[in-house]
Amino acid sequence: MGIAFALERPLWLTLRLLIVNPGMLFKEYIAGKRKKYYKPVAFFILVTAVYLILRAWIHFDSLEGVFVIRYVLVSFLSLILYTIFALLLLFLIVSLK
């Protein structure tokens, strides 16, 4: 379990490339250069856990009114995380082919 979720260089490299240049990440992963990147399923689980922890930490509940500052913060975090999830989903789909 510890090896699957190690917070080492592959995690940061994968995250940076998903944000900055996802096309290069997909092309290299498909070309077989998988060793230097984080495992897609483990990455998805880790990013989901971080999202849920952040959401609980700022006490976000979409069914109840929130203060403007919290709303802006949650909206910004949600936008970033949903973008990462979309890129990650594409990464998973491509890696399974």
N, C-alpha and C positions, 0 to 999 in steps of 0.2 A: 504494500500500500504506500509506504513512504517513497519508494522508488518511482511509482506511477505518478505521484504528485510532487516531485522534487521541484523546488523553486530555484532552478539553476539557469544557466545561460540559454538553453533551448526555449524556455518559457518566454523570456524577454525578447529574444530574437523573433520568435513566432508572433508575439503580440505586436511588436514594432512593425514587422512586415505586413501583418493583417491591416494595420492602420495606414501605413505609409504607401506600401506597394503590394497589394494583395495578389496581383497578377503574377508577379515574380515568385511569390511564395507558392502559388498553385502550380506554375510551370516547373519549378525545381522539384516540388513534391511528386508530381506526376513523372518527371524524368528519373526518379529513383533516389534523389538526394534527400532522404528522409531522416537520416541519422542526426543531422544538426537541428532539426525542428522538433517541437513538442508533439506528442501523440495527439491526434485530433479528438478522440473520445475523452481522454483525460483532460484535455484543454477545455472542452465543452463543459464537463462536470465542474472543473475548477472555476471557470468564469461564472457559471450558474450559481455556485456556492457564494462567490464574492458578491454577486448581484443581490442574492437573498439576504446576506449579512448586512450589506449597505442599506438595503430597503428596510430591514428591521431596525437598524441603528438610528435612522432618521425618522422612524415611526410613521412611515408612509402607509396610508390606507386610502385607496382610491374611492371608497364609498363615504368617506367623511371629509368635511371641510378642513383645509390646512391653511396655515399662514402663508402669505405671499412669498416670503423668503424660502420657506421649505418647499413650496410648490415649484418655484423656479429651480431650486437645487435638484429636486426629484425629476423635474422635466429634463434638465440638462443631463443628469446621470442616466436617465432612461434612454434618452436619445443616443448617448455614447454607447451604452450597453446593448441596445437594440441593434445599432450599427455593427458592433462587434459580433453579436449573435447572427446577424444576417450573413456577414462575411464568413463566420465559422461554419454556418450551415452549408454555404457554398463550398467551403473547404472540405467538409465531410462528404458531401455529395461527389465532389470530384475525386476524393481519395478512395472512395468505395468502388469506383469504376475500374 
